[in-house]
């Protein structure tokens, strides 16, 4: 399918590794002018160099901390040179945070800031330019609504789902769609750090109907589709990419 994304611009957060990095590569291969945002500049530089070496436009890099409110104005100015709208915003930054049931306020606040508040703040900053041009795609990465233990990130992602649904209804008339992707077990730095090979093999055989962990490109391909005009009638949705791991829509 021709996604017809050539000439579009995109800002991808959490782009230094894993899913975010693969989204940057895939969008660039579709002719999108990509801006990568993360905290690890060296990793982003390697990815950007690889994209350029493959013959695509080298992404712009923003090394910043999304939770630092003082950096938001600079992020927006860099992502929107001359006030041009970011056509595609991919909010892929985030981190899982399993916690004790009696965790203190600081722990909760840290996760809510990264997994919800920073996403909302960045989106609100970029949204007016999208509205002005009458076109935009906002794609958020969320999480499971089937927790087995208390996880502060999952609570924040639940807020993200409802905020995104409400936002999608308000900006649909402006030609803007807002969707969420809760990824399942996708091979990434975090997955490799948190789960042993033995556990990954067991879960693939016993809990994932497809029978294996996913690859970052499995998610990046969906992002490209949602970013395209072919997905104009899909908004307010939560679309898991998990090989059938979850039993319910969320």
Protein Blocks (a to p, Z undefined) as FASTA:
>chain_A
ZZhlghiacddehilgcjllmmmmmmmmnopacddddfblmlmmmmmmmmmmnopacddd
ddddfklmklmmmmmmmmmgghiacfbacdfbccdddddfkbcfklmmmmmmmmmmmmmm
mmmmmmmmmmmnopacdddddddfbdfbdcfklmmmmmmmmmmmmmmmmmmmnopacddd
dddddddfklmmmpcfklmmmmmmmmmmnopacdfklmmmmmmmmmpmklmmgghiacdd
eehmambfZZ
